[in-house]
Amino acid sequence: MKKIILLLTVIINICMKSNAQQLLEVASFEKNQPIGVTVSPVSNRLFVSFPKHEPYLYGLTEIVSGKRKPFPDLEWNKIDSINTQNHFVNVQDLYADQNNFLWVLDSKPSDGSSVFGDSGKSKTGQFKLLKIDLKTNKVVRIYEFDDLPKDKSGLNDLVVDTDKDLAYLSDPGLSAVVVLDLKSGKSRIVLEKDQSTIAQPNFVLKLDGIDVVDDKGKPFNSNVNGIALTKDNKYFYFRAINQTKLYRIATTFLANDKLNKEELSKKVELVAETGVCHGMIADQKGNIYLSSSPDYSIKYVSPDGELHTLVTDKRLSWPDSFGIGTDGFLYLSCSQLNRLPKYNKGNDRTAYPYRVYKVKLP
């Protein structure tokens, strides 16, 4: 009897291992740090962005057969500090919509509003949002956020509500969500310094067993950062990095410019306790996928509010941005931000090369 039980246990363990999701490498980038990732829901084209850090190669790329191709062309990716209107300054986030457009957030906050602090030399941020037609690979419109306080804003992530012609952007600098009207180009600042958008006081990230504190003794801190929009455009999910709660709000309320701050705040719903998270995305079933750096995993909250683990892998260091392909895979970048010299007393703990991965959806 004991032998039968032992045999059944072995079989069960083998089945569990065979059903476990595996992390697969899609592309590698040497010392170029990938940040933004998106996949076209129309054509399954994969795009990856890179901040303008040395060594700099391209700001925005399409991954073709595992190789980088500058997108939409080489000229946009050239360094040009004067003609910034037609060149990338610092590509931060990407979003491919159902109408076959790629949205590119080019965002370089001032040092005072950046989550990284940096040198203190830049007093004004530079922001623009590009709309690129993926049928022609041409830029068809540029938004410049002229009505935002450029010295305080820190635009970080974006999603696009194609039903309402609105873009929703996280702004950790303002501790707020920015709602951009894609027809008029005007933007509104909502949920500013709300309990749902602000970081928890004295919340210090601990990753790889080390407190994420920079070379000036300042702990990494970010207010509202990761965001996600359900595929039916009904719910907007959001959260700060330096806390553990996931929130959502119906987009009908975000789109309603008649609601005052207090009224809008009451429409926010607490979804779940999820732990530390950087990036998020929603799938067709309403699952919300979240990075989980402390335990090197990707988790997801199902529509019933339950938290599940999709994959755990030691290579999942600061998973930062997600895309979902028509092939049934979740694509993601790993920025390893906490391993940079800035947060390790000058020592570089990054495991090169940087990579983008994919994992099968449940």
GUTOR-906038 format. One line per 8 residues: their letters; for each residue x, y, z of C-alpha. Coordinates in pm, whole numbers, plus 50000, padded with zeros to 5 digits. Last residue first. Layout:
<drenbas>
a	X/Y/Z | ...;
</drenbas>
This chain:
<drenbas>
plkvkyvr	49641/53022/48211 | 49849/53247/47982 | 50175/53103/47853 | 50487/53293/47955 | 50703/53534/47758 | 51036/53698/47826 | 51226/54014/47739 | 51591/54020/47833;
ypyatrdn	51875/54226/47973 | 52209/54056/47917 | 52330/54073/48183 | 52248/53992/48547 | 52259/54334/48712 | 52443/54356/49045 | 52636/54673/48953 | 52812/54800/49265;
gknykplr	52813/55174/49332 | 52662/55155/49679 | 52393/54915/49559 | 52093/55130/49469 | 52263/55361/49218 | 52480/55071/49101 | 52172/54909/48941 | 52026/54593/49097;
nlqscsly	51699/54756/49207 | 51618/54838/48844 | 51637/54478/48727 | 51439/54602/48420 | 51262/54274/48347 | 51035/54308/48043 | 50719/54113/47976 | 50519/53917/47720;
lfgdtgig	50207/53718/47818 | 50136/53442/47569 | 49815/53319/47406 | 49933/53363/47047 | 49725/53680/46999 | 49983/53840/47221 | 49947/54009/47559 | 50190/54285/47654;
fsdpwslr	50348/54367/47986 | 50582/54615/48156 | 50818/54622/48454 | 50914/54285/48591 | 51158/54397/48866 | 51375/54082/48868 | 51190/53784/48723 | 51499/53574/48647;
kdtvlthl	51451/53387/48976 | 51133/53230/48832 | 50779/53199/48962 | 50488/53174/48719 | 50113/53237/48711 | 50048/53280/49084 | 49684/53343/49182 | 49499/53614/49378;
egdpsvyk	49120/53580/49409 | 48895/53880/49337 | 48624/53682/49152 | 48737/53838/48823 | 49080/53672/48864 | 49373/53860/49016 | 49699/53758/48857 | 50051/53688/48974;
isydpsss	50389/53705/48805 | 50673/53594/49029 | 51018/53672/49163 | 50911/53659/49531 | 50983/54024/49621 | 50929/54139/49260 | 50561/54063/49212 | 50445/54173/48867;
lyingkqd	50073/54193/48817 | 49827/54033/48575 | 49461/54138/48595 | 49224/53865/48475 | 48916/54001/48297 | 48880/53710/48054 | 49015/53912/47759 | 49336/53993/47946;
aimghcvg	49432/54282/48173 | 49779/54431/48225 | 49999/54541/48515 | 50349/54670/48598 | 50542/54749/48917 | 50386/54547/49201 | 50456/54496/49572 | 50193/54280/49746;
teavlevk	49853/54191/49603 | 49589/54290/49858 | 49270/54303/49656 | 49012/54508/49469 | 48960/54830/49668 | 48704/55032/49473 | 48724/55400/49375 | 48387/55569/49320;
ksleeknl	48410/55760/49649 | 48724/55934/49523 | 48529/56068/49225 | 48275/56239/49448 | 48546/56391/49668 | 48745/56527/49374 | 48444/56673/49192 | 48240/56484/48934;
kdnalftt	48137/56691/48630 | 48434/56577/48420 | 48278/56231/48382 | 48528/56021/48186 | 48690/55884/48502 | 48341/55794/48629 | 48245/55606/48313 | 48588/55441/48335;
airylktq	48476/55240/48639 | 48741/55262/48911 | 48998/55011/49030 | 49237/54961/49319 | 49515/54715/49405 | 49673/54738/49750 | 50030/54661/49860 | 50211/54993/49899;
niarfyfy	50522/55159/49757 | 50455/55076/49391 | 50134/55279/49373 | 49819/55131/49225 | 49584/55127/48928 | 49303/54938/48756 | 49071/55109/48505 | 48741/54931/48443;
kndktlai	48490/54934/48158 | 48719/54948/47853 | 48591/54605/47734 | 48954/54486/47728 | 49005/54588/48090 | 49248/54876/48141 | 49566/54839/48345 | 49790/55068/48552;
gnvnsnfp	50127/55053/48729 | 50254/55380/48876 | 50057/55562/49143 | 50312/55692/49396 | 50672/55584/49369 | 50950/55569/49627 | 51302/55431/49615 | 51462/55490/49955;
kgkddvvd	51692/55792/49981 | 52037/55732/50134 | 52215/55942/49873 | 52348/55636/49689 | 51995/55501/49655 | 51792/55277/49887 | 51614/54960/49772 | 51649/54761/50095;
igdlklvf	51827/54431/50025 | 51698/54071/50052 | 51688/54039/49674 | 51421/54308/49699 | 51313/54508/50005 | 51105/54812/49914 | 51073/55072/50190 | 50723/55186/50291;
npqaitsq	50782/55483/50523 | 50452/55645/50422 | 50229/55441/50188 | 50250/55573/49835 | 49970/55792/49700 | 49719/55703/49432 | 49448/55516/49626 | 49459/55744/49930;
dkelvirs	49399/56033/49689 | 49690/56269/49633 | 49537/56375/49300 | 49243/56153/49209 | 49211/56343/48880 | 49427/56573/48666 | 49255/56666/48339 | 49398/56681/47988;
kgskldlv	49321/56865/47666 | 49423/56723/47328 | 49078/56801/47187 | 49003/56463/47030 | 49228/56240/47239 | 49095/56381/47567 | 49372/56298/47816 | 49285/56184/48168;
vvaslgpd	49581/56212/48406 | 49580/55997/48719 | 49740/56141/49030 | 50027/56140/49277 | 50153/56447/49087 | 50498/56301/49028 | 50361/55946/49025 | 50152/56033/48718;
slyaldkd	49964/55734/48579 | 49806/55792/48240 | 49453/55737/48110 | 49392/55805/47741 | 49046/55899/47616 | 48859/55855/47290 | 48559/55711/47480 | 48536/55368/47319;
tdvvldnl	48907/55355/47233 | 49008/55382/47600 | 49387/55402/47578 | 49633/55291/47846 | 49938/55476/47974 | 50230/55449/48217 | 50474/55706/48364 | 50390/56076/48340;
gskdkpld	50598/56260/48602 | 50436/56601/48644 | 50579/56861/48879 | 50790/57095/48664 | 50579/57035/48353 | 50259/57148/48525 | 50013/56994/48274 | 49808/57203/48029;
dfeyirvv	50059/57177/47744 | 50032/56799/47747 | 50220/56756/47415 | 50001/56526/47204 | 50142/56405/46869 | 49935/56270/46580 | 49966/56047/46274 | 50315/55901/46323;
kntkldik	50368/55653/46039 | 50413/55275/46048 | 50162/55249/45759 | 49921/54986/45891 | 50059/55028/46243 | 49935/55388/46258 | 50141/55562/46525 | 49991/55791/46790;
llkfqgtk	50266/55968/46980 | 50237/56107/47333 | 50467/56389/47439 | 50642/56499/47755 | 50948/56699/47854 | 50991/56788/48222 | 51115/57119/48357 | 51375/57185/48628;
skgsdgfv	51646/56948/48503 | 51969/56989/48700 | 51871/56802/49018 | 52101/56514/48932 | 51877/56207/48950 | 51561/56196/49163 | 51473/55845/49046 | 51094/55863/49083;
ssgdspks	51115/56181/48875 | 50924/56487/48994 | 51216/56699/49120 | 51448/56572/48848 | 51208/56702/48585 | 51018/56429/48407 | 51135/56273/48078 | 50841/56110/47906;
dlvwlfnn	50788/55986/47551 | 50467/55784/47579 | 50414/55584/47261 | 50069/55476/47144 | 50060/55210/46872 | 49746/55203/46658 | 49582/54891/46518 | 49224/54971/46624;
qdayldqv	49237/54725/46916 | 49509/54928/47087 | 49886/54892/47128 | 50019/55067/47438 | 50379/55169/47508 | 50567/55328/47800 | 50875/55535/47885 | 51050/55649/47569;
nvfhnqtn	51300/55915/47675 | 51366/56212/47443 | 51250/56058/47118 | 51293/56269/46808 | 51057/56477/46596 | 50954/56739/46852 | 51288/56701/47030 | 51468/56898/46760;
isdiknwe	51730/57048/46995 | 51844/56754/47211 | 51873/56525/46908 | 51972/56163/46974 | 51856/55947/46685 | 51559/55716/46744 | 51306/55912/46537 | 51553/55909/46247;
ldpfpkrk	51598/55530/46253 | 51236/55455/46174 | 50901/55380/46339 | 51069/55199/46506 | 51429/55086/46520 | 51453/54708/46456 | 51570/54487/46738 | 51625/54115/46681;
gsvietlg	51438/53810/46814 | 51286/53723/46476 | 51150/54079/46455 | 51130/54281/46776 | 51002/54631/46699 | 51204/54902/46862 | 51169/55233/47046 | 51444/55431/47218;
ylypehkp	51734/55291/47018 | 52105/55232/47090 | 52195/55399/47418 | 52475/55264/47639 | 52406/55478/47830 | 52055/55567/47937 | 51779/55706/47716 | 51510/55470/47834;
fsvflrns	51440/55162/47618 | 51117/55058/47447 | 50996/54718/47325 | 50740/54640/47053 | 50601/54299/46956 | 50373/54256/46653 | 50080/54020/46724 | 49890/54163/46423;
vpsvtvgi	49562/54291/46569 | 49616/54266/46945 | 49949/54445/46889 | 50195/54349/47161 | 50336/54592/47417 | 50652/54628/47624 | 50801/54937/47788 | 51120/54914/47995;
pqnkefsa	51412/54730/47834 | 51762/54813/47967 | 52033/54811/47699 | 52332/54624/47848 | 52312/54318/47617 | 51963/54328/47466 | 51811/53978/47475 | 51499/53849/47299;
vellqqan	51209/53609/47353 | 51326/53406/47656 | 51067/53161/47790 | 50932/53147/48146 | 50755/52817/48205 | 50404/52772/48341 | 50360/52467/48562 | 50147/52193/48407;
skmcinii	50440/51954/48359 | 50554/52019/48716 | 50209/51941/48857 | 50186/51626/48648 | 50527/51507/48770 | 50431/51579/49131 | 50104/51385/49091 | 50288/51087/48940;
vtllliik	50542/51084/49225 | 50266/51099/49486 | 50076/50816/49313 | 50391/50601/49322 | 50445/50672/49692 | 50082/50583/49768 | 50116/50259/49572 | 50443/50171/49747;
km	50284/50236/50087 | 50000/50000/50000;
</drenbas>
